[in-house]
Amino acid sequence: MKARQIKPNVYWVGAIDWDRRLFDALVPLPDGTSYNAYLVQGSQKVALIDTVDPSMTDVLMAYLEDVPTVDYVIANHAEQDHSGSIPRVLERYPNAKVVTTPRCKGMLIDLLMIPEEKFVTVDDKETISLGNKTLEFIHAPWVHWPETMLIYLREDKMLFPCDLFGSHLATTDLYVTDKGQVYEAAKRYYAEIMMPFHTNIEKHLEKLKGYQIEIIAPSHGPMYDKPSFILEAYRSWVFDPLKNIVVLPYISMHGSTERMVEYLVGALVERGVTVKQFNLVAADVGKLAIALVDAATMVIGAPTVLVGPHPNVAYAAFLANALRPRLQFISIIGSYGWGSKAVEQLKGMIPNLKVEVLDPVISKGFPKEADFKALDNLAETIAQKHKEHGFA
Ligand code: FEO
């Protein structure tokens, strides 16, 4: 593929990874991904904004074959899917400087062994002139890692935010064409990568209000030529009130917990509460993460295995704790045969979640009359709490 022009002398030089199915050996990628790099040719200097995953360095190097000079290789983020090809680019352009934040410099030395003398560090709001194009660096820590920054290309009103606003989506479309598809992929990306840092994201969204942006060019997925689409989506995920939704990840070994889940779902629906149910035997944890963006409540369904919660449920609790959704309420339902510490153990796994824990319902063996009554009470409590908080 040839470099693809976005604006005069601004090119997409990325790599599309159609086949990748797992990121960070953790995050499912049902639709592949892309690693977007951008070449900005000013009248005096040339900058490469980010690189590509090391597995696809050859793709980037092919674009650069006809580019005689690169003066600046800019690293918005040290993670290897963007920085991993910097050493090869520096081999091709030995006089190029790596431009990044002071913190990212240290991380790139640690991760990629780039020699210290190759770096130029930039402060927040500092600019570099390429002649007729000006790059402004906006420090934006925790758009995934602590060292991250964004770039604003003033003359073309383009924002290069690296991971922020990205979507794991392999597509040959330069810009968003299927809004529904990109919305889901971007929400999945937000849930998995950005949600743990949503208080930082709030500040970055406020900061970006001061910039006139015509194109957002993220490091994964298609670009946004109508930036309001993704800016409004992010604002809704970060600022909008939570919804009248219960997320219910569960597993069942012999049917007891499953019967409780079925009963509770019915009781919640009767009371006007939406439920998103995930059987963890085969659930896509990315979909679970998406559901956690807006939900007011999570109910965990856990049978007891060797005194504690089933390991798949423990994994879901651990994941929810790490993703730090804005949940307000949590409860636990489940069953045991002869003894259980599942509730205590699960409660201990979610210290990051600032939630009210509603009375758990745990059944000895198959659920009986008293258990169903307790599930009705739980459903009623959840519906009432949602109403009181105005979650609609
Ligand atoms: Fe796309 Fe945090 O790297």
Residues whose N, C-alpha, C, O or C-beta is under 5 A from the ligand:
A	BS01	FEO	E79 D81 H144 D163
